[in-house]
Every structure is written in structure tokens, then in C-alpha cells.
Amino acid sequence: MEGEITLHYFNIYGTAEPIRMIFHYFNIPFRDNQISFQDWSHLKHNSFVRIGKLPVLEIDNENYSECYSILGYLANEIGIMPDDWMEKYLVDSICEFIIGVNKNFTKLAIKNDLENKERIIHEIVPKWLRRFEARLSKNNEGKDCFVGKRLTVADFIVFQFMWDYFLKPGKAEIYRLMVEQCAPTLMEWTYRFLDSSPELISYIESRDQFIF
Ligand SMILES: N[C@@H](CCC(=O)N[C@@H](CS)C(=O)NCC(=O)O)C(=O)O
């Protein structure tokens, strides 16, 4: 990918983390501009965030917003969007679903409504995990990528969701058993995906630790 790239987002994982992971996985140099909520009040109405929301991806002084559109653009540039329309649908549907969940969880965390977030995780997430498990198992019994036979943007979205919410150190102690019971193939797939990339491992080990 060509050009000078800056990703503007908050100093949280939120909806920008799959974008950060993609840049690190593919060794694409970018500036990770993490903005504090305190500074955001001055920047929100600045012209670089035309819609008053983050993330904004800046490439050679052009600004792009809307997280899934940004991911779709990157996926096409990098070559991790399927050509087949049915596979593209499978990628889009899983990404749209997880991004929606991610946005809602981020909102709950910003409002400090952690009680509601925990309730959703315990009551509703097991049903989602079983559906993700069924979807993954249908694709060559979960032995390959999440969709089709080659890496797609869905792998990054699913990985980030599984890792940051349930399986990273600190979360695994609480949720690993639930994931193992509802989605054993997905759990194995998540660890395998991480193990397959020294770049991703190194990023995860060195990144700032945020709560959400
Ligand atoms: N539709 C946009 C929504 C972006 C969005 O809601 N961003 C939130 C953070 S995840 C934000 O900028 N909140 C700060 C604000 O609204 O002032 C997208 O998908 O990227």
C-alpha cells in the first residue's frame, strides 16, 4: 500500500483495533494517532473529522471515515477481500455483525455501564458464539480461514473480537471456559490465527493496554 498513512482514533481499542491489527500484520507503516477524550472535545469540530466521529484514516492528506468502509477499502487494497460474491456476503455479514457489537460495547464502556456489558456477555454472547462456531465449522470444519480458503478481512474482525473480549490474558481467566463450551473450534482457530503471525504476536505484546 502506498502513501503516508495516519489512523486517527481514541486511546482505546474500540472499532479501530482491527484496522491497527491489519497494518501490523502486513507490516504497513502508519502513524497511530491516539487521541485522548480530553483532547477530543477540541478536535471534534475540526475539519479533519468531517462527520465529527472517529476513526478517520488519513492517506496523503485525504481523510476517510466509517470504520467498515475503511476496512473494506484496506481489504481491497491489500487483497483480503474475496472475489466470489457469496464469500463476500459471508465476510460482510460477519464483519457488520461484530462491528455493531463492538460499537455497542464501546458505548457501554464509555458510559461506564459495565454491568450491562457483563450481562450481555453472559446472557447473549453464548448464543452468538454458537452461531459463529457453526459458521466456522461449515467452512472445512474450521481448519482454514473464517471464510473460503484464503485470508480475508473477516479473519481480523473475528480474531480481534475473540481475543480482546474473551481470550487475552486477564479475560481468558473469566471467559475461556464459556468459549470452550460454546465454540471449541472457534477458540482453537483464534489461537491458531495468532500463532500464524509473528507480526501480530509482536504487536499484541507491545501495544498499550486499554480496558476496551
Ligand atoms: N459510523 C461511524 C461511527 C463512528 C463512531 O460512532 N465513533 C465514535 C467512537 S467508536 C466516536 O467518534 N465517538 C465520539 C463522538 O461521537 O464525539 C463508524 O462506523 O465509523
The ligand as an SDF file (V2000), in Angstrom:
LIG
                    3D

 20 19  0  0  0  0  0  0  0  0999 V2000
  -20.4900    5.3690   11.6340 N   0  0  0  0  0  0  0  0  0  0  0  0
  -19.2060    5.6460   12.2180 C   0  0  0  0  0  0  0  0  0  0  0  0
  -19.4610    5.9200   13.6810 C   0  0  0  0  0  0  0  0  0  0  0  0
  -18.1960    6.2660   14.3680 C   0  0  0  0  0  0  0  0  0  0  0  0
  -18.4200    6.4800   15.8420 C   0  0  0  0  0  0  0  0  0  0  0  0
  -19.5530    6.4290   16.3740 O   0  0  0  0  0  0  0  0  0  0  0  0
  -17.3090    6.7750   16.5120 N   0  0  0  0  0  0  0  0  0  0  0  0
  -17.3210    7.0000   17.9330 C   0  0  0  0  0  0  0  0  0  0  0  0
  -16.2240    6.1420   18.5990 C   0  0  0  0  0  0  0  0  0  0  0  0
  -16.3850    4.4170   18.2420 S   0  0  0  0  0  0  0  0  0  0  0  0
  -16.9850    8.4680   18.1870 C   0  0  0  0  0  0  0  0  0  0  0  0
  -16.2890    9.0920   17.4090 O   0  0  0  0  0  0  0  0  0  0  0  0
  -17.4580    8.9960   19.3190 N   0  0  0  0  0  0  0  0  0  0  0  0
  -17.1360   10.3230   19.7430 C   0  0  0  0  0  0  0  0  0  0  0  0
  -18.2160   11.3270   19.4890 C   0  0  0  0  0  0  0  0  0  0  0  0
  -19.2840   10.9820   18.9590 O   0  0  0  0  0  0  0  0  0  0  0  0
  -17.9780   12.5040   19.8530 O   0  0  0  0  0  0  0  0  0  0  0  0
  -18.2660    4.4370   12.0110 C   0  0  0  0  0  0  0  0  0  0  0  0
  -18.7500    3.3250   11.8240 O   0  0  0  0  0  0  0  0  0  0  0  0
  -17.0440    4.6170   11.9950 O   0  0  0  0  0  0  0  0  0  0  0  0
  1  2  1  0
  2  3  1  0
  2 18  1  0
  3  4  1  0
  4  5  1  0
  5  6  2  0
  5  7  1  0
  7  8  1  0
  8  9  1  0
  8 11  1  0
  9 10  1  0
 11 12  2  0
 11 13  1  0
 13 14  1  0
 14 15  1  0
 15 16  2  0
 15 17  1  0
 18 19  2  0
 18 20  1  0
M  END
$$$$
